[in-house]
């Protein structure tokens, strides 16, 4: 079936309209579900819904808010599951998150990681600002009380490493150590198995933090990883295996706290304290 020039033009306009925001929708969806595959599936469903009804962008709320609002309609209508047939880390996360108040994770991620203000979060979630404030307060408390575990940091900049150490330790997690290179990271992971890994992309010896993490996961098994990068959109294309959790440099304290709390829900229950 051929596509008319008018429809092709409309499709191109739509792609331009939302293209800049799509990587961050993927980041948000992956953080909610804990996996690239399930997160990207929700993002794809969002795009399909928009293609069927483009009037969502006629409400005067801005392209990014409109895009996330469509996502949330789909997410809420599905019951906001981690996975319909969850297994492994996703099943563990589902058990952890069953104890949380509804919509708290969503509000916290939208506000801290995706940088929506309270009014925009309310628009995305279809509620009012006072409810969003309540959700954020509840989320911070529940995240702080939920789980604690062992965190390994791969970061070659000493000041950033010390800052991350302090932030994560204040949250009640144990720091297994800091590695500056690929080799140090692998050795550190073998010495004390982490529940969660935080990793920069570019390391001191010009090695790749991604390669180091992949080697560690290959030896120790799957566990959540938070990558820290100045260019998150480069790891949010959906074209290859990519991380579920990303923090943009420069980061804020609340972004680190939120990402660590979210990711820790997908860590092994064997070593976590609840």
Beta strands, then each sheet from edge to edge (+ up, - down):
strand 1: 150-154
strand 2: 174-179
strand 3: 196-200
strand 4: 224-229
strand 5: 245-248
sheet 1: 2+ 1+ 3+ 4+ 5+
end
